[in-house]
Amino acid sequence: MTAPDESSPFHPGELAIQERVGVAERVAPLGRQFLRNHMPDQHREFFAQLPFLVLGTQDESGQPWASIVCAPSGFARSPDPRRLEIRARPLTGDPLDVTLRDGAPVGLLGIEPHTRRRNRLNGVVRECTNEGFAIDVVQSFGNCPKYIQARRASFDPALAAARRRPVVEALATLDESALALIAAADTLYLASAFFEADGAVRGTRGIDVSHRGGKPGFVRVVDERTLLLPDFFGNNLFNTLGNLLLAPRAGLLFVDFVNGDLLYVAVTAEILWEGPEVEAYRGALRAVRFTVERARRVREVLPLTWGEAERSPFLEQTGDWAG
């Protein structure tokens, strides 16, 4: 690998993968153009209209977790381009209840599935209270709409009132119910992390949380401790894979859109560049093998209702997958 470009917004893991696949020179100017240290007005307005946000944080052991917060639209507001204020608290059983603290690095994904819009930011948590918290923005950028299943999400106050005492279950390995949810999933949220040696959050260094989508079964269940995820053509920034190359731990979040269950899975990750596990997915350029370390299921907790899903047209390019 060539010496890092000090002016590059990308960290060594991202640069290594960009060079490996031959896109580093083409992506470099795009990164400088689109990776900002503030939110543009359209992102600020977008976050304010959403009924839920996805967050990535890290616990004291360094394990990343993907989480979700939700409330009536307008619960997120931006008083200025470098700050996002969120009037919502973690759901019962969400790892965010422990990891959310002043000064903690955080990744945030705003996604509106029915319009397939999504925007991301990295930052630092500030001013945690009983009503919510704020984020000081370090980096903000948009994402393409690929692989998002178009289903409308709505916050339901009646569900929120009814789901105040959900059942929280700790899982050493994935049980039959968890495996069935994963096997049927068309959506996954993935948290990963990479920090400088001094622990600083600079540019893409810090916590990242991203969306992954595919046809049901795109997350392949190998056994109760092993999952496979295809990596299709994307924006070539390789934020998530760059993190996993250097720090191979991740947090997966699966949503049951019917009954409101949430499944949080702590994994270690290995990037697969070629071989039968990659070839099993037509259209995949790479794959990631996840080894499950532990999991947590919270039953009937999410106070959102969902419309029928319309499959992303980009999934037609992935063809039919081998069994």
N, C-alpha and C positions, 0 to 999 in steps of 0.2 A: 504494500500500500504506500502511496506517496505521502509525504509529510502533510499534516493537517493544514488547511488554509485558515489562518487566524481570523479572516474576515467572514468565513463561512458560518451560516447559522446552524449547520449540522454538526453533530458530535461524531467521534471516531467510529462508532458502530454503524451509524447511518451512512457515513462516507465509505466504509469498507464494503457494504452491500451495494451501494450505488456504483462503485468501481467494479465490483465483481460482475454485475449485470450490464455494465457498459453505458450507464446513463449519467455519470457524475458530472461531466462537462455540460450536458444539456440541462440538468436539474439545478446546478449552482446558481445561475442568474434568476431562475424562477423562485428559488428559496429566498434570495435577498429581496425579491419583489413582493412576495406574498406572505412571508412570515414576519409579522409586525410585533412591536412592543406595546401595542394598544389595540383596542377594539374599534373598527370602523363603525360608523353610525348604523349601518344596516345590520351588523351583528348585535349591537346593543338593543336595537328594536326587536330583533328576532328572538333573543333570549327572553325578553319581557312578555312575549306572546305564548310561551310554551307552558304546558301543564306538568312537565317533568324535565329533569336534568339528570345526566349520568355523570358520576364523579369517580375519579381514581385517587386513592390514597394508599398509604403504606403503614403497616403496624410497626411496633417496636422491634420485631425480629427482622424487619426488612421485607416482609411479605406484602406485595401489592394486592389491593382489593378493588373490585368494581362495585359501585353502589348506585342507588337511585334515590332522589328526593322528588317529592311532588306536592302540589298544592294548586289552588285555582290559578288560572293564567294571570300573570302580573306579579307573581310571588318573587320573580327576579327583576331587578331594575339596575340600571347603570347611571349613577349620577355624573360620571365623567368617563372618558375612554380608557382609563387605567384601573377602573374599579367596577366590580359587580357585587351587588348586595342581594342576598337570598334569604327570604323570610320563610324558612321551612327548617324542620329538624329531621334527623334520621328516622327512618322507619324502625319499628321494633325488630330487634335481632340483626339489623344491618351492621356490618363491621364499622361503618362510619361513626357509629355511636361511641366508639373507642378511639378511632384514628383522627377524628375531627377535633383539632385544637389550634389555638393561636400559634402562628409561625410554621404550621405544617405545610409542606408542599402539596399541591393538588393539581390534578388534571380535570378538565371539564369538557363534556360533549353536550351541545345543544342539538337535538335532532327532532325534526317534525316529520314522522314517517309518511303521512298521507301526501305531503308535498315533496318528499325526498330531499329536503334541505337539511344541511348539518354544518355546524361550525364548532371549532374547538379552541380551547385556550389552556395555557399552563400558568400557574401562579402560586400564591402563598395565601393561606387562610389568615384572616384577621377578625378580631372582635367577635368571638363566639359568645352568644347569649342564649337564653332560653327561647328566644324567638327565631334565631337564625344566625347567620354569619356573613362575612364579606370575603371577597377574594381580590387581592392586588394582582393585577395582570402583569405577567412577565412576557408572554408571547401569545399571539392570537392569529388564527388562520382558518380559512375555509376548507371544506372538503367536497369532493365530487359526490354526486348522488348514486353512484353505482351500488348495486346489490342490496338496496334498501327495499323492503317489502312495504307497500303503501297501505298502511292501516291507520285510521284516525284514533288518536288517544284523547280521552276526556276525563277530567277529574270529577269524581262522583262523591259529593259530601255525605250521602247516605252510606256508601261503602266505607268511607273514612270513619264514620261514627261506629259502624258495625264491626270494623276490623281493628279494634284497639287492643285485643288480647290474642294475637295469633300464636300458634304453636311453633316453637323454635327447636329444631332438631340438629344435633351435632352428628356428623357422619365421618367415620374413619376411612371408609371407602364408599363408592357410589352404590346405593342399593337399587333394587329393581325399579322403584318409582322414579328415582333420579335418572337412571339410564334411559327410561322411556321418555322422559321430558327432553333429554339431550338428543335422542335419536329422532324426535319429531320436530326439533327446533329449526326455524328458518332465520333466526336472529341470535346474535351473541354479542355481548359487550366484554371487552378485554382490557385490563389494566396492566401496565408494565412500568418499569422505572430504570433510569440511569442517572447517576450523579457524578459530579467532579469529585476528586479526592477530598476536597474540603467540605463536601456535602452541599455546595451551593446550587441554587436553581438559576441557570443561565441559558437562555434560548430554549432549545429542545431538551436540555438537561433537566431532569425532574421527573414528575409523574405524568404519565400519558394514559388516556383512556380512549378507546376507539370502538367503532362498530364493525362487525363482520356479518355478512348475510349470504344465504345460499338456499338452494332447494332443500326441503325437509330431508334430513339425513346428511347434510353437508358436514356436520361434525360427526365423524364416524366413531362409534363405540367399538373399541377393540376388546376391552374387558373392563372390569370394575375399577381398574386403576390406570387405564390408558385410553387416550382420545387422540384423534387425528383431525387437523384443521387444514383445508386447502388454502393456498394463497394465490388468488387470481390477479390478473393485471389490474393495477391501481394507479396511484399518482406518482409512483417512483420516488417518493420521499423516504419511505421505509422507516418511519418513526417507530412503529411497534417492533418490527424485526430487528432494527438497529439496537433497540433496548435489549431485546432477548439475546442478541449475539453477545453482548457484554455482561448482561445480568439476567440469566435464564430463569427468572421466576415471574409468574403472572397470576392474576386473579381473573376468573371467568364469572360472568353473571348471565344466567338463563332466566327468562321470564315465561311463566305460564300465562298466556293471554286469556285463557278461559276462566281459571279460578283464582288468579292473583297470587299464586305461589312464586317465590323467588328462590333460586338455587345459586349459592355462592361457592365457587370451587377454587381452592389454592393449588397451584400446579408448578412443576418445573417444566422447562420447555427445551426442545431440541429442534433446530431448523434442519429440514431434510431437503437437500438440493436436487436430488434425483433418486431414481430407484422405483420399485414396484408400488410403494406407498404413495408416491407422487403420481405415478402413471394411473393409479386407480381412479383419479379424478380427471376426466377429460377437461381440458381448459386450464388446469392448474399449472402454475409455473414452479411452485415449490409447495411444501407442506410443513406443518409444525406438529411434532409429536409431544403431547402433554402427558406427564406422569402426575397422577392425582396424589396430593399429600394429605389433604383433608377437605371437608366440605361442610356447609351449613345450609339447611333448608328451613325457610320460614313459610308456613302454610297460610294461604288466604290473607295476605297482608297488604297487597298493592291496591290502593283506592282509585284505580283507573279502569275505565271501560274502553274496549277496543272495537273498532269496526272490522269488517271483513278485509282480509289482506289481498292486495293485488301484487302478484309476483313481479319483481324487477325485470324489465325487458333485457337487461344485460345478462341475466341468467341463461337466456337462450344460447349464448355463446359458450356456455360450459358443457353443453351436450348432455348425454346420458352417462351416468357414472357406473363403472363396473362394481360388482358386488364384492 
